[in-house]
């Protein structure tokens, strides 16, 4: 898209509740109570991805709804 590269990843799952959506990129945040460190994961993947994108002058955004699932979009400059 002009001077930016857009990468979107979408699913058609149950979605992310609106109250959790703005925090999903926070380090160690796990909004879903069924997810735990005992079952694997530490809540760092999205926060690391956000930091990498921002270090390269980009962003990561998320949109979600119960009916359509969740879409994450990473935007990075081409130069």
C-alpha positions in Angstrom: 0.0 0.0 0.0 2.2 2.8 -1.3 5.1 3.3 1.2 3.7 0.7 3.7 3.5 -3.0 3.9 0.3 -4.4 5.5 0.1 -7.9 6.9 -3.2 -9.1 8.2 -3.9 -12.4 10.0 -7.5 -13.3 10.7 -9.4 -16.1 12.2 -13.1 -16.9 12.5 -13.0 -17.9 16.2 -15.0 -16.6 19.1 -13.3 -13.2 19.1 -11.7 -11.2 21.9 -13.9 -9.3 24.3 -13.8 -5.6 23.8 -12.5 -5.1 27.4 -9.5 -7.2 26.6 -8.8 -6.0 23.0 -6.8 -2.9 24.0 -4.6 -5.0 26.4 -3.8 -8.0 24.2 -0.4 -6.5 23.4 0.5 -5.8 27.0 3.4 -8.1 28.3 2.1 -11.1 30.2 -1.6 -10.3 29.6 -3.8 -13.3 29.2 -7.4 -12.3 29.0 -8.8 -15.8 28.5 -9.0 -17.5 31.9 -8.6 -20.9 30.2 -5.1 -19.9 29.1 -2.4 -20.2 31.8 1.3 -20.6 32.1 0.6 -24.2 33.2 -0.9 -25.0 29.8 2.0 -23.2 27.9 2.6 -19.7 27.0 3.6 -16.6 28.9 1.6 -13.8 27.2 4.6 -12.4 25.5 4.1 -13.1 21.8 1.9 -10.1 20.9 3.9 -7.7 23.1 7.1 -8.8 21.4 5.5 -8.4 17.9 4.3 -4.9 18.9 7.8 -3.9 20.0 9.4 -5.2 16.8 6.8 -3.4 14.7 7.3 -0.1 16.6 11.1 -0.3 16.5 10.7 -0.4 12.7 8.3 2.5 12.6 5.2 0.4 12.3 2.1 -0.6 14.3 0.0 -3.6 15.1 -3.7 -3.2 15.5 -6.5 -5.6 16.3 -10.2 -5.8 15.4 -12.6 -8.4 16.8 -16.2 -9.3 17.0 -18.2 -12.4 18.2 -19.6 -13.0 14.7 -16.4 -12.5 12.6 -13.4 -13.5 14.8 -10.3 -11.5 15.2 -8.0 -9.7 12.7 -4.5 -8.5 13.6 -2.9 -6.1 11.1 0.8 -5.1 11.1 1.8 -2.0 9.2 5.4 -1.4 8.4 7.2 1.2 6.3 8.8 -0.2 3.1 12.0 1.9 3.5 
